[in-house]
Amino acid sequence: DASSKAKIQTIHGHARFTSDPEPTVEVHGKKYTAPHILIATGGQPSMLTEAEVPGASLGITSDGFFELETLPKRSVVVGAGYIAVEMAGILSTLGSKTSLIIRQNGVLRNFDSFISINCTQGLQTSGVDLWKNSQVKSVCKTDKGLEVTIVTRDPEKNNDEEKIRTIQEVDCLLWAIGRQPNTFGLNIRQMAVDTDEKGHIVVDEFQNTSRAGIYAVGDVCGKALLTPEEAVNSRGKENVKIYKTSFTPMYHAITSRKSQCIMKLVCVDKEEKVGVTSSQGCKRSDFFF
Ligand SMILES: Cc1cc2nc3c(=O)[nH]c(=O)nc-3n(C[C@H](O)[C@H](O)[C@H](O)COP(=O)(O)OP(=O)(O)OC[C@H]3O[C@@H](n4cnc5c(N)ncnc54)[C@H](O)[C@@H]3O)c2cc1C
């Protein structure tokens, strides 16, 4: 196959670092070492415990979503990140009556606010039943499916009473409440590889960890996205220029559900470069914007 042609040896099994003086990895009791070791172990979906939400384990995560063999008639998706939004959108578009439960007022809140606001509106106009300021309190199983009990309270409304409501006959409850890096069981702490408070491996711009010869890349590092706020922080307000547009594409001119197309270009420096690093090399003039 392609990897053996490229002289790549594949070793199947769970890898973890050993306590040898030189960085060493062990798989099924056999040790491997190299001058350069790259960690690319990705992440996994976070789950709530039964103590946090009784019945939580009756739900699935994005891994279980890909194992579904039939379309659930009634779905409840919990979370406000891109996986929750994407999966609620897929289920709803395929014809599942879908509710999306979010803790605050909008989805994708750690994305650019332009995307967050428009996506929150877009979801509602596309037929997803959005429950804002809401959290799942408990889940139980009945003959007709799951009963998902939800508590809603708007913190911005003074003295807003908690409302407790139940969604019945749910065929699919999907938790999409975040992901955690696969650093547990790797033994990286004892390797002096620094992690942040969520367990992500800390790297510099060249993917070096705090230990020479060990590098990390991908989701295990959990690097933030470039937003205008970050561009302003790193480049200075005077060096950042933002172009925005939003319109209803011609395709939707005669449809009843008007889907918006929104675009925002974050440019830095005099040349109006677009992208995170100068090596990406695009300028605003390269776009029809
Ligand atoms: C539902 C979903 C939808 C997504 N949609 C998109 C999208 O549309 N576009 C996009 O760009 N990105 C998308 N992503 C993100 C994308 O999948 C990840 O950013 C990408 O897969 C990260 O790659 P990675 O190599 O860092 O980790 P992964 O792809 O997670 O790979 C890590 C691998 O390491 C293995 N592993 C872990 N620990 C060990 C160990 N100790 N020993 C040996 N092996 C180990 C794991 O089993 C896994 O095979 C999506 C993610 C999810 C969950």
The ligand as a Tripos MOL2 file, in Angstrom:
@<TRIPOS>MOLECULE
LIG
   53    58     1     0     0
SMALL
NO_CHARGES

@<TRIPOS>ATOM
      1 C1        -18.1250   15.5490   13.9120 C.3       1 LIG1
      2 C2        -16.9220   16.2780   13.3890 C.ar      1 LIG1
      3 C3        -17.0040   16.9850   12.2050 C.ar      1 LIG1
      4 C4        -15.9070   17.6580   11.6990 C.ar      1 LIG1
      5 N1        -16.0250   18.3310   10.5290 N.ar      1 LIG1
      6 C5        -14.9460   18.9360   10.0040 C.ar      1 LIG1
      7 C6        -15.0080   19.5820    8.7360 C.ar      1 LIG1
      8 O1        -16.0450   19.5920    8.0740 O.2       1 LIG1
      9 N2        -13.8810   20.1790    8.2630 N.ar      1 LIG1
     10 C7        -12.7040   20.1510    8.9780 C.ar      1 LIG1
     11 O2        -11.7120   20.7060    8.5080 O.2       1 LIG1
     12 N3        -12.6260   19.5500   10.1670 N.ar      1 LIG1
     13 C8        -13.7170   18.9440   10.6920 C.ar      1 LIG1
     14 N4        -13.6110   18.3270   11.9160 N.ar      1 LIG1
     15 C9        -12.3370   18.4130   12.6580 C.3       1 LIG1
     16 C10       -11.3530   17.4030   12.1360 C.3       1 LIG1
     17 O3        -11.9250   16.1130   12.1330 O.3       1 LIG1
     18 C11       -10.1590   17.4350   13.0720 C.3       1 LIG1
     19 O4         -9.6700   18.7630   13.1450 O.3       1 LIG1
     20 C12        -9.0440   16.5400   12.5700 C.3       1 LIG1
     21 O5         -9.5020   15.2200   12.4040 O.3       1 LIG1
     22 C13        -7.8980   16.5540   13.5670 C.3       1 LIG1
     23 O6         -6.9030   15.7210   13.1040 O.3       1 LIG1
     24 P1         -5.8460   15.1010   14.0940 P.3       1 LIG1
     25 O7         -4.9280   14.3020   13.2200 O.co2     1 LIG1
     26 O8         -5.3010   16.1470   14.9880 O.co2     1 LIG1
     27 O9         -6.6710   14.1070   15.0640 O.3       1 LIG1
     28 P2         -7.6410   12.8870   14.7240 P.3       1 LIG1
     29 O10        -8.2040   12.9590   13.3370 O.co2     1 LIG1
     30 O11        -8.6030   12.8500   15.8940 O.co2     1 LIG1
     31 O12        -6.6810   11.6240   14.7710 O.3       1 LIG1
     32 C14        -6.0540   11.2040   15.9570 C.3       1 LIG1
     33 C15        -5.7780    9.7120   15.8520 C.3       1 LIG1
     34 O13        -4.8860    9.3210   16.8930 O.3       1 LIG1
     35 C16        -5.3480    8.1320   17.4890 C.3       1 LIG1
     36 N5         -4.8410    8.0730   18.8910 N.ar      1 LIG1
     37 C17        -5.2120    8.8010   19.9700 C.ar      1 LIG1
     38 N6         -4.4750    8.5090   21.0430 N.ar      1 LIG1
     39 C18        -3.6000    7.5470   20.6450 C.ar      1 LIG1
     40 C19        -2.5630    6.8210   21.3000 C.ar      1 LIG1
     41 N7         -2.2510    7.0540   22.5730 N.pl3     1 LIG1
     42 N8         -1.8740    5.9100   20.5780 N.ar      1 LIG1
     43 C20        -2.1580    5.6890   19.2700 C.ar      1 LIG1
     44 N9         -3.1100    6.3580   18.5900 N.ar      1 LIG1
     45 C21        -3.8280    7.2680   19.2670 C.ar      1 LIG1
     46 C22        -6.8640    8.2440   17.4170 C.3       1 LIG1
     47 O14        -7.4530    6.9720   17.5390 O.3       1 LIG1
     48 C23        -7.0330    8.8600   16.0230 C.3       1 LIG1
     49 O15        -7.0430    7.8640   15.0380 O.3       1 LIG1
     50 C24       -14.6980   17.6350   12.4280 C.ar      1 LIG1
     51 C25       -14.6060   16.9270   13.6320 C.ar      1 LIG1
     52 C26       -15.7020   16.2550   14.1160 C.ar      1 LIG1
     53 C27       -15.5930   15.4880   15.4210 C.3       1 LIG1
@<TRIPOS>BOND
     1     1     2 1
     2     2     3 ar
     3     2    52 ar
     4     3     4 ar
     5     4     5 ar
     6     4    50 ar
     7     5     6 ar
     8     6     7 ar
     9     6    13 1
    10     7     8 2
    11     7     9 ar
    12     9    10 ar
    13    10    11 2
    14    10    12 ar
    15    12    13 ar
    16    13    14 ar
    17    14    15 1
    18    14    50 ar
    19    15    16 1
    20    16    17 1
    21    16    18 1
    22    18    19 1
    23    18    20 1
    24    20    21 1
    25    20    22 1
    26    22    23 1
    27    23    24 1
    28    24    25 2
    29    24    26 1
    30    24    27 1
    31    27    28 1
    32    28    29 2
    33    28    30 1
    34    28    31 1
    35    31    32 1
    36    32    33 1
    37    33    34 1
    38    33    48 1
    39    34    35 1
    40    35    36 1
    41    35    46 1
    42    36    37 ar
    43    36    45 ar
    44    37    38 ar
    45    38    39 ar
    46    39    40 ar
    47    39    45 ar
    48    40    41 1
    49    40    42 ar
    50    42    43 ar
    51    43    44 ar
    52    44    45 ar
    53    46    47 1
    54    46    48 1
    55    48    49 1
    56    50    51 ar
    57    51    52 ar
    58    52    53 1
@<TRIPOS>SUBSTRUCTURE
     1 LIG1         1 GROUP 0 **** ****
